[in-house]
Structure formats: C-alpha cells, structure tokens
Amino acid sequence: MIEQNVQAIVLAAGKSTRLKTGRNKLIEKLCGQPMIVFSTKLLETLKIPTTLVVGHQQELIKKCIDHYNHNVDFVEQDEQRGTGHALHCTKETWQKDHVLILNGDMPLVTPEIIQALYKKHIDSDATISFVMAHNADPSTSYGRIVKNDDDIKIVEAKEFAGDASEHCCINAGIYLIKKVFLEQHIESLEQNETSSEYHITDLVAIASKNNCTISTISAPFDYVRGINNHHELWAAEQIQRSNIIKYWMEHGVRFSVAHNVHIDLDVNIGPGTYVGCGVHILYGSHIGSNCKIHEYSSVEGSEIGNDSHVMPFTIIKNSTIGNHAHVGPFAHIQDGTFIADRAVIGNFVEIKRSTVGADSKAKHLSYIGDAQIGKSVNVGAGTITCNFDGKKKHTTIVEDNVFIGSNNTIVAPVTIEKNSFTAAGSTITKDVPSDTLAIERGTQINKLGYAKKLREDEEEASEPVCKNVNDPRSKTQFMGAVRTTNDPIENDI
C-alpha cells in the first residue's frame, strides 16, 4: 500500500558550508556510494515515487543520480530559504494522499523505519507523523521535541534554551504528512526571526494548535543521524562499514583485524576467504571462495576467482583474476587486465590492458602493457613490452609455451609464436616464428688488462700535480680548462 498513496520529497538543495570542501556534501562517498544515493535507493526499494529538491551545485546531484539510473524527478529551489521553502517549491508535484519528507544527508535510514512510520501514521489516522530519536547530548545540532500537556512542537537547536536531558528526544527530520493539511497550511509558514528561513518543523506546531493528530515513532539515533561535517561523515561510515563486515563474518569470511579493513557496498566475498589487515575492497569488487587477500592490498572494481592469493601491497583495479591464481606482492594489475587460472604474477610486476593465459608466469620486475600472453608462458625477470611509440599504443602477442628470457625488451607491434625462446638480454623488434630461438645482442668485446690501466689512471689523477706555486709546472689542465697560479680563483671552472 505504501507505494500507492505515498510520494517522497528529498531535500538536497543546501550549500553544505559546514563540510568546508566547496562541494555539495551529498556527492561525498560513504563506503563507496554517494550520500544522496542512499536516499534514492531506499525509496526505490520501497517503490515510492521520489522528487529531489535541488539548488546549490545541482548539476553534480543530477549527474550522480543519472549515473545510478534512479528514476526521480527534480524541482529547483533557486534561493535556499530553509526546509519549509524547499517543500513549498514542490507544491505542484503533490499528487498522492500522503507526502514523505526526508533530508538527503541521512544515509543510514532503513526501510524498516519508513515502514514503521507509515504504519503508525495510517493506524492513528495522523495528520503529521515524524521520527524522533533519543540523544541527550546538548552539543548536537538537532531540533528537540518539546511537549507541554497536549501541545507539541519542535524547537530548532539554535533556539533551544532548555535542559537537553529533560527534552532528550531529537527530531530526526523524517516526516509523513497528509497532502490536504499541506495544501491548507504550507502558506502559513513564517520566516524564523533568527535564521530568516522557513522551517518544516513549524508545521508540527501548526498541527498541534489546530488539534490535529500527531504521531511519532522512535528510532535508534545511529540510523537517523545526519551529516554536516567530516566528523559526522566519518562516524556514519564507521557504522555502515561495521555492519558490512559483520554481515560478511556471518557469511564465512575471516578478517584478521576487522577494524583496520575498508570494505565498500556492492562488494561480494565468498565463504572461507581470509582478509588481512589494512586491505581495501572497494566498490564493485567480487572475491571468490577460499581466497586470501593479504595485508595492505587494494581491490577495486575487480573480480577474483576461487582459491586465489593476493599477496601484500598489491593493487588490482578494474581487472579479472582467475581461479587458483597468485598475484603479488607489490604487483599492480589495472585497466581491464585478465589473469587466467593458475597464473603467477610476482614481485613488482605491472600489467596493464593485457591478458595473461592459464599457467603462465611473470614473477619478477616486469612491465606488460597492451599484450596478449598465451598459456604456459614464462616471462623472465626484467622483461618490458614497449607498447607506446609516442603517438599510439601497440600490441604484443606471445603465443602458448613461449619462454621469454630475462631482461628482454619487446618492441610492439610484434608476435612471438608458440614454443619459441628468446635469449636473455635481447631486444625483440621482429616477429619470432614458432619453435625458434631469437637472439638479439650487441657483440661483446673483451679488452684484456684494460681494467688495470683504468685503476692506475684513477690513482694518478688523485695525486696533487705540484705543491710549489713557483714551479713552472703549476700550470695545470683540468677538464680542458687551463689556469696559472696568477689566475683569479673565481675564474676557475
């Protein structure tokens, strides 16, 4: 029923001055997801049609919503004159019997809270229903619920002069209001003398004075907390991340130091997987069963198959790792790279826009870019694919069962056909046929006794030429420049 007679208004037009970044706070990410997307996802889950009130940096909000393909409407608040004014801007969109209003900076609100509010609102036939939470901290910036006999109102934090422990319930900023009441009283809102703004909270006082039914529900403060500064953003992210880690623990994932792990939303981890200290598993990553993601590695937007090991200090971004693979330590895999089953990518190896076939190995100090590496290939230590000529990127093709010797330079475009060898220290610039040994080296020349002569020359050069300044030998030559004892010292080179 909730989707049939309720529509939602999300307030997203504020200037976010307390965040002090110059950006709209609603595009700041929390566990990999922009803050405003939490609200639109929540309402999409409940199938409630949604309108966003946008204003400051609205193009950023719209771009963010479009990226996540959420079906919402937008209403512009040209001048930010408070929450009441923002609600008034949406008047032409009111079509359902009840209007749900919530702030866009509340990322932890759950569907259960909205459903409980709706049930209480309908069961009590209330004119206004809203969510409150217990918080006796006087330093918080939430409006407080003040009740006197049958009268109820919400006092903004700047105007509250009472005892927070006595009035310990705060206004969460989530309202469900009958459309009829809104149409009758939205024009009755007056400017606040302190802030010169119009406040939605005044509608509660208006309803109370008119003896309308007002209902409330209580929710845990952690789930309705708003975000205005970086401390509050950090606190909300800790809560969300803790919930994520708890979920994966309950599904068979082991964390060595859970509070030192960063895990985003939209991540999947298979049972039996171990996650080490300092690991980042970022938005869009999928890790298989019985994997080991070792300390201080980062996996972003990538897929790792079952039984694979990611060793410490490895970065994997927008790539795919197969089953039983071994990557790292200190490896860097990026830009759509595919590492097949049982492949081994070792210490200080960078792979970019490439494919590495099953059972292939690149274990030491290599760069593989724009390459297609076949099955059972050995890439020797120090091998580099030269993929860029200054203007365009070129492809290296290494077919199955090839052995690439150490310290090879492979200048693309080039193909090394199956079952071939390349000798250590070679620079490969031409295609190598199958079953071939390719050698490309300069001729080695040995000059017998030359090392001894070099050492003798060095010893002679280290001795002073002459200590007597009157000796005619005081004319010395150094690096092609000649100076006598009569030359000024500053002219020396």
C-alpha positions as CSV (number, residue, x, y, z in Angstrom):
1,M,0.0,0.0,0.0
2,I,2.8,2.4,0.8
3,E,3.7,2.9,-2.9
4,Q,0.1,3.5,-3.8
5,N,-0.7,6.5,-1.6
6,V,2.7,8.0,-0.6
7,Q,5.2,10.1,-2.6
8,A,8.6,11.2,-1.3
9,I,10.3,14.6,-1.2
10,V,14.1,14.5,-0.6
11,L,15.7,17.8,0.4
12,A,19.0,18.2,-1.4
13,A,19.4,21.9,-2.1
14,G,21.7,23.0,0.8
15,K,25.1,24.7,0.4
16,S,27.0,22.3,2.7
17,T,29.0,25.1,4.2
18,R,29.9,23.1,7.4
19,L,31.7,20.5,5.3
20,K,34.2,23.2,4.2
21,T,35.2,21.5,0.9
22,G,33.4,23.8,-1.5
23,R,31.5,20.7,-2.8
24,N,27.9,19.6,-2.2
25,K,28.1,17.2,0.7
26,L,25.6,14.9,-0.9
27,I,28.1,13.7,-3.5
28,E,30.6,12.7,-0.9
29,K,31.0,9.0,-0.8
30,L,30.3,6.8,2.2
31,C,31.5,3.2,1.8
32,G,31.9,3.8,-2.0
33,Q,28.5,5.2,-2.6
34,P,27.5,8.9,-2.8
35,M,25.4,10.1,0.2
36,I,22.4,11.1,-1.9
37,V,22.2,7.7,-3.5
38,F,21.4,6.1,-0.1
39,S,18.1,8.0,0.0
40,T,17.1,7.4,-3.6
41,K,18.0,3.6,-3.3
42,L,15.9,3.4,-0.1
43,L,12.9,4.9,-1.7
44,E,13.4,2.9,-4.9
45,T,13.4,-0.3,-2.7
46,L,10.1,0.8,-1.2
47,K,8.7,1.7,-4.7
48,I,7.9,5.2,-3.6
49,P,7.9,7.8,-6.4
50,T,10.5,10.5,-5.5
51,T,11.2,14.1,-6.1
52,L,14.6,15.7,-5.3
53,V,14.7,19.4,-4.4
54,V,18.0,20.7,-5.8
55,G,19.7,24.0,-5.7
56,H,23.4,24.5,-4.9
57,Q,25.6,22.6,-7.4
58,Q,22.5,20.9,-8.6
59,E,24.3,19.7,-11.7
60,L,26.5,17.5,-9.5
61,I,23.5,15.9,-7.9
62,K,21.8,15.3,-11.2
63,K,24.9,13.7,-12.7
64,C,25.2,11.5,-9.7
65,I,21.6,10.3,-9.8
66,D,21.9,9.7,-13.6
67,H,25.0,7.5,-13.1
68,Y,23.0,5.2,-10.8
69,N,19.9,5.2,-13.2
70,H,17.5,6.1,-10.4
71,N,14.1,7.2,-11.6
72,V,13.5,10.5,-9.8
73,D,12.1,13.9,-10.6
74,F,13.8,17.2,-9.8
75,V,12.5,20.5,-8.5
76,E,14.7,23.5,-8.3
77,Q,15.0,25.8,-5.3
78,D,16.5,28.9,-6.8
79,E,17.2,30.5,-3.4
80,Q,17.9,28.4,-0.3
81,R,15.4,29.8,2.2
82,G,15.0,26.8,4.5
83,T,13.3,23.4,4.6
84,G,9.8,24.9,4.6
85,H,10.5,26.9,1.5
86,A,12.1,23.8,-0.2
87,L,8.9,21.9,0.5
88,H,6.8,24.7,-0.8
89,C,8.7,24.6,-4.1
90,T,7.4,21.0,-4.7
91,K,3.7,22.0,-4.3
92,E,2.9,21.4,-7.9
93,T,4.1,17.8,-7.7
94,W,1.8,16.7,-4.8
95,Q,-0.5,14.0,-6.1
96,K,-0.6,11.3,-3.5
97,D,-2.6,11.3,-0.3
98,H,0.5,11.4,1.9
99,V,3.8,13.2,1.4
100,L,7.0,11.7,2.9
101,I,9.7,14.2,3.5
102,L,13.3,13.5,4.5
103,N,16.7,15.1,4.3
104,G,19.2,13.9,1.7
105,D,22.1,13.7,4.2
106,M,20.7,10.7,6.2
107,P,22.4,7.7,4.6
108,L,21.7,5.1,7.3
109,V,17.9,5.2,7.3
110,T,16.5,1.7,6.9
111,P,13.3,0.6,5.1
112,E,12.0,-0.7,8.4
113,I,12.0,2.9,9.8
114,I,10.0,4.2,6.9
115,Q,7.6,1.3,7.0
116,A,7.1,1.7,10.8
117,L,6.4,5.4,10.3
118,Y,3.8,4.7,7.6
119,K,2.1,2.0,9.7
120,K,1.8,4.3,12.7
121,H,0.6,7.2,10.5
122,I,-2.1,5.1,8.9
123,D,-3.2,3.3,12.0
124,S,-3.6,6.5,14.0
125,D,-5.1,8.5,11.1
126,A,-2.5,11.1,11.9
127,T,-2.2,14.5,10.2
128,I,1.6,14.6,10.7
129,S,3.8,11.7,11.8
130,F,7.6,12.1,12.3
131,V,10.6,10.1,13.5
132,M,12.4,11.0,16.7
133,A,15.5,9.6,18.5
134,H,17.0,9.7,21.9
135,N,20.0,12.0,22.2
136,A,20.7,14.0,25.4
137,D,24.0,15.5,24.1
138,P,23.4,19.3,24.3
139,S,26.1,19.9,21.6
140,T,24.1,18.2,18.8
141,S,22.6,20.4,16.1
142,Y,19.2,18.6,16.1
143,G,15.9,20.2,16.9
144,R,14.4,19.0,20.2
145,I,10.9,17.7,20.9
146,V,9.1,19.9,23.5
147,K,5.8,18.7,25.0
148,N,3.6,20.7,27.3
149,D,0.4,18.9,28.1
150,D,-1.3,18.3,24.7
151,D,0.9,20.8,22.9
152,I,3.9,19.5,21.0
153,K,6.5,21.4,19.0
154,I,10.0,21.1,17.6
155,V,12.5,23.7,18.7
156,E,15.5,24.3,16.5
157,A,18.9,23.7,18.1
158,K,19.9,27.4,17.9
159,E,16.8,28.4,19.7
160,F,16.6,25.7,22.3
161,A,17.4,27.1,25.8
162,G,16.1,24.2,27.9
163,D,17.7,21.2,29.5
164,A,18.8,18.6,26.9
165,S,18.5,15.8,29.5
166,E,14.9,16.8,30.2
167,H,14.0,17.1,26.5
168,C,16.2,14.2,25.4
169,C,14.3,13.4,22.1
170,I,15.5,15.0,18.9
171,N,13.8,15.4,15.6
172,A,15.3,13.1,13.0
173,G,14.0,15.1,10.0
174,I,11.7,12.4,8.6
175,Y,8.0,13.4,8.2
176,L,4.8,11.9,6.8
177,I,2.1,14.5,6.2
178,K,-1.3,14.4,4.7
179,K,-1.4,16.3,1.4
180,V,-4.7,18.0,2.4
181,F,-3.0,19.5,5.5
182,L,0.0,20.7,3.5
183,E,-2.2,22.4,0.9
184,Q,-4.1,24.2,3.7
185,H,-1.1,25.3,5.7
186,I,2.1,25.5,3.7
187,E,1.4,29.2,3.0
188,S,1.1,29.7,6.8
189,L,4.8,29.2,7.4
190,E,6.5,32.3,8.7
191,Q,10.1,33.3,8.5
192,N,12.2,32.4,11.5
193,E,13.4,35.5,13.3
194,T,16.8,34.0,14.0
195,S,17.6,32.4,10.6
196,S,15.2,34.3,8.3
197,E,14.3,30.8,6.9
198,Y,11.1,28.8,6.7
199,H,11.1,25.6,8.7
200,I,9.1,22.4,8.1
201,T,9.2,21.9,11.9
202,D,6.7,24.8,12.3
203,L,4.1,22.6,10.6
204,V,4.1,20.4,13.7
205,A,3.3,23.4,15.9
206,I,0.5,24.4,13.5
207,A,-1.0,20.9,13.6
208,S,-0.8,20.9,17.4
209,K,-2.6,24.3,17.7
210,N,-5.3,23.0,15.4
211,N,-5.8,19.9,17.5
212,C,-4.7,17.6,14.6
213,T,-3.5,14.1,15.4
214,I,0.3,14.0,15.6
215,S,2.1,10.6,15.9
216,T,5.7,9.7,16.4
217,I,7.9,6.7,16.3
218,S,11.3,6.3,17.9
219,A,14.4,5.0,16.0
220,P,18.0,4.4,17.1
221,F,19.9,7.6,16.7
222,D,22.7,5.9,14.7
223,Y,20.3,5.2,11.9
224,V,18.8,8.7,11.6
225,R,21.9,10.7,12.2
226,G,22.5,13.5,9.6
227,I,25.9,14.5,8.2
228,N,27.1,18.1,8.2
229,N,30.9,17.8,8.7
230,H,33.7,15.4,8.2
231,H,33.5,14.0,11.8
232,E,29.8,13.1,11.3
233,L,30.7,11.6,7.9
234,W,33.4,9.5,9.5
235,A,31.1,8.4,12.3
236,A,28.4,7.3,9.8
237,E,30.9,5.5,7.6
238,Q,32.2,3.5,10.7
239,I,28.7,2.4,11.4
240,Q,28.0,1.4,7.9
241,R,31.3,-0.4,7.5
242,S,30.9,-2.2,10.8
243,N,27.5,-3.5,9.5
244,I,29.1,-4.6,6.3
245,I,31.9,-6.5,8.0
246,K,29.5,-8.1,10.4
247,Y,27.4,-9.3,7.5
248,W,30.4,-10.9,5.8
249,M,31.6,-12.5,9.1
250,E,28.2,-14.1,9.3
251,H,28.7,-15.5,5.8
252,G,32.0,-17.2,6.5
253,V,34.6,-14.5,5.8
254,R,37.5,-14.2,8.3
255,F,39.1,-10.8,9.0
256,S,42.5,-10.7,10.7
257,V,42.0,-7.1,12.1
258,A,38.4,-6.2,11.2
259,H,38.6,-2.6,12.4
260,N,41.5,-1.9,10.0
261,V,39.8,-3.1,6.9
262,H,37.9,-0.9,4.4
263,I,35.0,-2.6,2.7
264,D,32.5,-0.8,0.4
265,L,29.0,-1.5,-0.5
266,D,28.3,-3.5,-3.7
267,V,31.0,-6.0,-2.8
268,N,30.7,-9.8,-2.7
269,I,33.1,-12.1,-0.8
270,G,32.9,-15.9,-0.9
271,P,32.9,-18.1,2.2
272,G,36.3,-19.3,3.5
273,T,38.1,-16.2,2.3
274,Y,40.7,-14.5,4.5
275,V,41.1,-10.7,4.5
276,G,44.2,-9.3,6.1
277,C,45.0,-6.1,8.0
278,G,44.7,-2.8,6.0
279,V,43.0,-4.4,3.0
280,H,40.7,-2.2,0.9
281,I,38.0,-4.0,-1.0
282,L,36.3,-1.2,-2.9
283,Y,33.0,-0.7,-4.8
284,G,32.1,-3.3,-7.4
285,S,34.6,-5.9,-6.4
286,H,33.8,-9.7,-6.3
287,I,36.0,-12.1,-4.5
288,G,35.5,-15.9,-4.7
289,S,35.6,-18.6,-2.0
290,N,38.7,-19.7,-0.1
291,C,40.8,-16.8,-1.3
292,K,43.5,-15.0,0.7
293,I,43.7,-11.2,0.4
294,H,46.8,-10.4,2.3
295,E,47.8,-7.2,4.2
296,Y,47.6,-3.7,2.7
297,S,46.3,-4.8,-0.7
298,S,43.6,-2.9,-2.6
299,V,41.0,-4.5,-4.9
300,E,38.7,-2.1,-6.8
301,G,36.0,-2.9,-9.3
302,S,37.6,-6.3,-9.9
303,E,36.8,-9.9,-9.8
304,I,39.0,-12.6,-8.2
305,G,38.2,-16.3,-8.7
306,N,38.1,-19.1,-6.1
307,D,41.2,-20.2,-4.2
308,S,43.4,-17.3,-5.4
309,H,46.0,-15.5,-3.4
310,V,46.6,-11.7,-3.5
311,M,49.9,-11.1,-1.6
312,P,50.7,-7.9,0.4
313,F,50.8,-4.4,-1.1
314,T,49.2,-5.5,-4.3
315,I,46.9,-3.1,-6.3
316,I,44.2,-4.7,-8.5
317,K,41.9,-2.2,-10.3
318,N,39.1,-2.9,-12.9
319,S,40.6,-6.3,-13.7
320,T,39.8,-10.1,-13.5
321,I,41.8,-12.7,-11.8
322,G,41.0,-16.4,-12.4
323,N,40.9,-19.4,-10.0
324,H,44.0,-20.6,-8.2
325,A,46.0,-17.6,-9.3
326,H,48.8,-16.0,-7.4
327,V,49.4,-12.2,-7.6
328,G,52.0,-10.1,-5.8
329,P,53.5,-8.9,-3.5
330,F,53.9,-5.4,-4.8
331,A,52.1,-6.1,-8.1
332,H,50.0,-3.6,-10.0
333,I,47.1,-5.0,-12.1
334,Q,44.9,-2.5,-13.9
335,D,42.7,-1.3,-16.8
336,G,40.8,-4.4,-17.8
337,T,43.6,-6.9,-17.4
338,F,42.6,-10.6,-17.4
339,I,44.8,-13.1,-15.4
340,A,43.7,-16.6,-16.2
341,D,43.6,-19.7,-13.9
342,R,46.8,-20.7,-12.1
343,A,48.8,-17.8,-13.5
344,V,51.5,-16.4,-11.3
345,I,52.2,-12.7,-11.2
346,G,55.0,-11.9,-8.8
347,N,57.1,-9.1,-7.2
348,F,57.0,-5.6,-8.7
349,V,55.2,-6.7,-11.9
350,E,52.8,-4.2,-13.5
351,I,50.3,-5.4,-16.1
352,K,48.0,-3.0,-18.0
353,R,45.3,-3.7,-20.6
354,S,46.6,-7.2,-21.1
355,T,45.7,-10.9,-21.0
356,V,47.8,-13.5,-19.3
357,G,46.9,-17.1,-20.1
358,A,46.5,-20.1,-17.8
359,D,49.6,-21.4,-16.1
360,S,51.7,-18.5,-17.3
361,K,54.2,-16.8,-15.1
362,A,55.7,-13.3,-14.8
363,K,57.4,-13.5,-11.4
364,H,59.9,-10.6,-11.2
365,L,60.2,-6.9,-12.1
366,S,58.4,-6.7,-15.4
367,Y,56.0,-4.4,-17.3
368,I,53.4,-6.0,-19.5
369,G,51.3,-3.5,-21.4
370,D,48.8,-4.0,-24.3
371,A,49.9,-7.6,-24.5
372,Q,48.2,-10.9,-25.2
373,I,50.2,-13.6,-23.3
374,G,49.2,-17.2,-24.1
375,K,49.2,-20.3,-21.9
376,S,52.2,-21.7,-20.1
377,V,54.4,-18.8,-20.9
378,N,57.4,-17.8,-18.8
379,V,58.2,-14.1,-18.8
380,G,61.7,-13.6,-17.5
381,A,62.7,-11.1,-14.9
382,G,63.1,-7.5,-16.1
383,T,61.1,-8.0,-19.3
384,I,59.4,-5.0,-20.7
385,T,56.8,-4.7,-23.5
386,C,57.4,-1.4,-25.3
387,N,53.9,-0.6,-26.2
388,F,54.0,3.2,-26.8
389,D,55.8,4.9,-29.7
390,G,55.0,8.4,-28.5
391,K,51.8,8.6,-30.5
392,K,50.0,5.3,-30.4
393,K,49.8,2.1,-28.3
394,H,50.7,-1.2,-30.0
395,T,50.1,-4.8,-29.1
396,T,52.5,-7.6,-28.2
397,I,51.3,-11.1,-28.9
398,V,53.1,-14.0,-27.2
399,E,51.6,-17.4,-28.0
400,D,51.4,-20.6,-25.9
401,N,54.5,-22.3,-24.4
402,V,56.9,-19.4,-25.1
403,F,59.9,-18.8,-22.9
404,I,60.9,-15.1,-22.6
405,G,64.4,-14.8,-21.3
406,S,65.4,-12.3,-18.6
407,N,65.9,-8.6,-19.3
408,N,64.1,-8.7,-22.7
409,T,62.8,-5.6,-24.4
410,I,59.9,-6.5,-26.7
411,V,59.1,-3.6,-29.1
412,A,55.5,-3.7,-30.2
413,P,53.9,-4.5,-32.6
414,V,55.4,-7.9,-32.6
415,T,54.3,-11.5,-32.4
416,I,56.3,-14.3,-30.7
417,E,54.8,-17.6,-32.0
418,K,54.3,-20.7,-29.9
419,N,57.0,-22.9,-28.5
420,S,59.7,-20.3,-29.1
421,F,62.6,-19.0,-26.9
422,T,64.1,-15.5,-26.6
423,A,67.6,-15.2,-25.2
424,A,68.3,-13.2,-22.1
425,G,69.2,-9.6,-22.8
426,S,67.5,-9.5,-26.2
427,T,65.7,-6.6,-27.8
428,I,62.9,-8.2,-29.9
429,T,61.8,-6.0,-32.8
430,K,60.7,-8.6,-35.3
431,D,58.2,-11.4,-35.3
432,V,59.6,-14.7,-34.0
433,P,58.4,-17.9,-35.8
434,S,57.3,-20.9,-33.8
435,D,59.9,-23.3,-32.4
436,T,62.6,-20.7,-32.8
437,L,65.4,-19.3,-30.5
438,A,65.6,-15.5,-31.0
439,I,68.8,-13.7,-30.0
440,E,69.4,-10.0,-30.5
441,R,72.5,-8.7,-28.7
442,G,75.5,-6.4,-29.5
443,T,78.8,-8.1,-29.9
444,Q,80.7,-8.5,-26.7
445,I,84.3,-7.2,-26.7
446,N,86.9,-8.1,-24.0
447,K,89.9,-5.7,-23.7
448,L,92.5,-7.6,-21.7
449,G,94.3,-5.7,-19.0
450,Y,92.2,-2.5,-19.6
451,A,90.6,-2.6,-16.1
452,K,94.1,-2.5,-14.5
453,K,95.0,0.6,-16.7
454,L,91.8,2.4,-15.6
455,R,92.7,1.8,-11.9
456,E,96.2,3.2,-12.4
457,D,94.9,6.2,-14.2
458,E,92.5,6.9,-11.3
459,E,95.3,6.6,-8.7
460,E,97.5,9.1,-10.7
461,A,94.7,11.6,-11.1
462,S,94.0,11.6,-7.3
463,E,97.6,12.8,-6.5
464,P,98.4,16.6,-6.4
465,V,100.3,17.8,-9.5
466,C,102.6,20.2,-7.7
467,K,102.8,21.8,-4.3
468,N,105.3,24.6,-5.1
469,V,103.4,27.5,-6.6
470,N,106.6,28.9,-8.0
471,D,107.3,25.8,-10.0
472,P,106.6,26.3,-13.7
473,R,104.7,23.0,-13.6
474,S,102.0,24.9,-11.7
475,K,100.3,25.4,-15.0
476,T,97.7,22.6,-14.8
477,Q,95.0,21.4,-17.1
478,F,91.7,20.3,-15.7
479,M,88.7,19.3,-17.9
480,G,90.0,21.2,-20.8
481,A,90.4,24.5,-18.9
482,V,94.0,26.0,-18.2
483,R,94.8,28.0,-15.2
484,T,98.1,29.5,-13.9
485,T,98.9,30.5,-10.4
486,N,98.3,34.1,-11.3
487,D,94.7,33.5,-12.5
488,P,92.0,34.7,-10.0
489,I,90.4,31.8,-8.3
490,E,86.9,32.8,-9.3
491,N,87.7,32.2,-12.9
492,D,88.4,28.5,-12.3
493,I,85.9,26.1,-13.7
